């Protein structure tokens, strides 16, 4: 048993080994695990506060009217409120309240986008098999991504995503998605760089095969 635990520890340590300087400069735990702020769901408004993503119109706080909401996805994980050129994250604990909000205000509910989940699957705390890779690529191809594009995106976020999921001891084995990659890359990029990444990340999230 001890040998198994030792081997498991060494596997996790080796999987995410980074230089000391890189760890000091890039992988600040507080920055990486930045959260998604706070939300209050009202009858026809959504109050957002302490929102961490500066390019968003919700940063650092905003009062979003039902008239501004284009659609919402609430079925899996963190809820996403789509408004013009932006996506606002709301904790999954408000799922039912958002459903009521949508019904009362005729807001459209949409299916979950899995693009970022499929792109980030190699960085989960589980084995990423050839079968997993083929499945993810097939679904991304269906949504208009090329294999080269997927490789390029993964190369950009790889180091940060390993730091986000392993250096912080988050060890998520189920799903990493858009909020996770934004938290991770926010800790690395300058404000200008992150604004560019934020825009690209939202485009990736919204891309679906129509």
C-alpha positions as CSV (number, residue, x, y, z in Angstrom):
1,X,0.0,0.0,0.0
2,X,2.8,2.4,0.9
3,X,4.6,1.8,-2.4
4,X,1.3,2.5,-4.2
5,X,0.8,5.8,-2.4
6,X,4.4,6.8,-3.0
7,X,4.1,6.0,-6.7
8,X,0.9,7.9,-6.9
9,X,2.4,11.0,-5.3
10,X,5.5,10.8,-7.5
11,X,3.2,10.5,-10.6
12,X,1.3,13.7,-9.6
13,X,4.5,15.5,-8.8
14,X,6.3,14.6,-12.0
15,X,3.2,15.3,-14.1
16,X,3.2,18.9,-13.0
17,X,6.8,19.6,-12.3
18,X,7.8,23.1,-13.3
19,X,10.8,25.3,-12.7
20,X,11.0,27.2,-9.4
21,X,11.0,30.5,-11.1
22,X,7.9,29.7,-13.2
23,X,6.1,28.6,-10.1
24,X,6.9,31.8,-8.3
25,X,6.0,34.0,-11.3
26,X,3.0,32.3,-12.8
27,X,1.3,30.0,-10.5
28,X,0.0,32.1,-7.6
29,X,-2.8,30.0,-6.0
30,X,-5.0,32.9,-5.1
31,X,-4.8,34.2,-8.7
32,X,-5.5,30.8,-10.2
33,X,-8.5,30.0,-8.0
34,X,-10.1,33.3,-8.6
35,X,-13.7,32.1,-8.4
36,X,-16.7,33.7,-10.3
37,X,-17.9,36.4,-7.9
38,X,-21.3,36.6,-6.2
39,X,-24.8,36.7,-7.7
40,X,-28.3,37.7,-6.6
41,X,-31.2,36.6,-8.8
42,X,-34.1,39.1,-8.6
43,X,-37.4,39.1,-10.4
44,X,-36.2,40.8,-13.5
45,X,-32.5,41.6,-12.8
46,X,-29.4,39.7,-11.9
47,X,-26.9,41.5,-9.6
48,X,-23.3,40.5,-10.0
49,X,-20.6,41.5,-7.6
50,X,-16.9,40.8,-7.0
51,X,-16.6,39.5,-10.5
52,X,-12.9,38.7,-11.3
53,X,-12.7,38.9,-15.1
54,X,-11.9,42.5,-16.1
55,X,-12.8,42.3,-19.8
56,X,-16.4,41.4,-18.8
57,X,-19.1,44.0,-18.5
58,X,-19.8,42.4,-15.1
59,X,-16.4,43.5,-13.7
60,X,-16.3,44.3,-10.9
61,X,-20.1,44.5,-10.5
62,X,-23.1,44.9,-12.7
63,X,-26.9,44.9,-12.6
64,X,-28.1,42.9,-15.6
65,X,-31.6,43.5,-16.8
66,X,-33.7,40.6,-18.2
67,X,-33.9,42.6,-21.4
68,X,-30.2,42.3,-21.8
69,X,-30.2,38.5,-21.5
70,X,-30.0,36.7,-24.9
71,X,-30.0,33.2,-23.5
72,X,-28.8,31.0,-20.6
73,X,-27.4,27.6,-20.1
74,X,-28.1,26.1,-16.7
75,X,-28.2,22.3,-17.0
76,X,-24.6,21.4,-16.1
77,X,-22.0,22.9,-13.8
78,X,-21.6,26.7,-13.6
79,X,-24.6,28.5,-15.1
80,X,-23.8,30.8,-18.0
81,X,-25.8,34.0,-18.8
82,X,-25.3,35.1,-22.4
83,X,-25.6,38.8,-23.1
84,X,-24.3,40.8,-26.1
85,X,-20.6,39.9,-26.7
86,X,-20.2,38.4,-23.2
87,X,-21.0,35.4,-21.0
88,X,-21.5,35.9,-17.3
89,X,-21.0,33.0,-14.8
90,X,-23.4,32.3,-12.0
91,X,-23.0,29.6,-9.4
92,X,-24.9,26.3,-10.0
93,X,-26.6,26.8,-6.7
94,X,-28.9,29.3,-8.5
95,X,-29.9,26.9,-11.2
96,X,-33.5,26.7,-10.2
97,X,-33.8,30.4,-9.6
98,X,-32.4,31.0,-13.1
99,X,-34.9,28.7,-14.6
100,X,-37.7,30.6,-12.8
101,X,-36.1,33.9,-14.0
102,X,-36.1,32.6,-17.6
103,X,-39.7,31.5,-17.4
104,X,-40.9,34.8,-15.9
105,X,-38.9,37.0,-18.4
106,X,-39.2,34.8,-21.5
107,X,-35.4,34.2,-21.6
108,X,-34.3,31.5,-23.8
109,X,-32.6,28.4,-22.3
110,X,-29.9,26.8,-24.5
111,X,-27.9,23.5,-24.3
112,X,-24.5,23.4,-22.6
113,X,-21.5,24.1,-24.8
114,X,-18.8,21.4,-24.3
115,X,-16.1,22.9,-26.5
116,X,-13.8,23.9,-23.7
117,X,-14.5,20.7,-21.7
118,X,-13.3,18.7,-24.7
119,X,-10.3,20.9,-25.2
120,X,-9.3,20.8,-21.6
121,X,-9.9,17.1,-21.0
122,X,-6.1,16.2,-21.1
123,X,-5.6,18.3,-18.0
124,X,-8.1,16.4,-15.8
125,X,-6.9,14.3,-12.9
126,X,-7.5,11.1,-14.9
127,X,-5.9,9.1,-17.7
128,X,-6.4,10.7,-21.1
129,X,-6.5,7.7,-23.4
130,X,-6.3,7.5,-27.2
131,X,-10.1,6.7,-27.2
132,X,-10.7,9.9,-25.1
133,X,-8.6,11.9,-27.6
134,X,-10.4,10.5,-30.6
135,X,-13.8,11.2,-29.0
136,X,-13.0,14.8,-28.1
137,X,-11.5,15.5,-31.5
138,X,-14.5,14.1,-33.3
139,X,-16.9,16.3,-31.4
140,X,-14.7,19.4,-31.8
141,X,-14.5,18.6,-35.6
142,X,-18.3,18.5,-35.7
143,X,-18.3,22.1,-34.3
144,X,-15.8,23.4,-36.9
145,X,-12.5,23.0,-35.2
146,X,-9.5,21.5,-37.0
147,X,-7.0,19.2,-35.3
148,X,-4.3,21.9,-35.8
149,X,-6.5,24.5,-34.1
150,X,-7.1,22.2,-31.1
151,X,-3.4,21.5,-30.8
152,X,-2.6,25.2,-30.9
153,X,-5.2,26.1,-28.2
154,X,-4.0,23.2,-26.0
155,X,-0.4,24.3,-26.4
156,X,-1.3,27.8,-25.3
157,X,-3.1,26.8,-22.1
158,X,-1.3,23.5,-21.2
159,X,1.2,24.8,-18.6
160,X,-1.4,27.0,-16.9
161,X,-4.1,24.3,-16.8
162,X,-1.7,21.8,-15.2
163,X,-0.8,24.4,-12.6
164,X,-4.5,25.3,-12.1
165,X,-5.6,21.7,-11.5
166,X,-2.6,20.2,-9.8
167,X,-0.3,22.8,-8.3
168,X,-3.4,24.2,-6.4
169,X,-4.4,20.6,-5.4
170,X,-7.8,21.1,-7.0
171,X,-7.4,17.7,-8.8
172,X,-10.6,18.0,-10.8
173,X,-11.2,14.7,-12.5
174,X,-14.7,15.4,-13.9
175,X,-14.8,18.5,-16.0
176,X,-12.8,21.7,-16.7
177,X,-14.5,24.4,-18.7
178,X,-14.5,28.1,-19.7
179,X,-14.4,29.6,-16.2
180,X,-11.5,27.3,-15.3
181,X,-9.4,28.3,-18.3
182,X,-10.1,32.0,-17.7
183,X,-9.0,31.7,-14.1
184,X,-5.8,29.9,-15.2
185,X,-4.9,32.3,-18.0
186,X,-5.8,35.4,-16.0
187,X,-2.9,34.5,-13.6
188,X,-0.4,34.5,-16.4
189,X,-1.3,37.1,-18.9
190,X,-1.0,40.9,-18.7
191,X,-4.3,42.9,-18.9
192,X,-3.9,43.4,-22.6
193,X,-3.0,39.8,-23.3
194,X,-5.9,38.6,-21.2
195,X,-8.4,40.8,-23.0
196,X,-7.3,39.2,-26.2
197,X,-7.6,35.7,-24.7
198,X,-10.9,36.4,-23.2
199,X,-12.4,37.4,-26.5
200,X,-11.0,34.3,-28.2
201,X,-12.1,32.0,-25.3
202,X,-15.7,33.2,-25.7
203,X,-15.7,32.7,-29.4
204,X,-14.5,29.1,-28.8
205,X,-17.2,28.5,-26.3
206,X,-20.0,29.8,-28.6
207,X,-18.9,27.9,-31.7
208,X,-21.3,25.1,-32.5
209,X,-22.4,23.2,-35.6
210,X,-25.6,24.7,-36.8
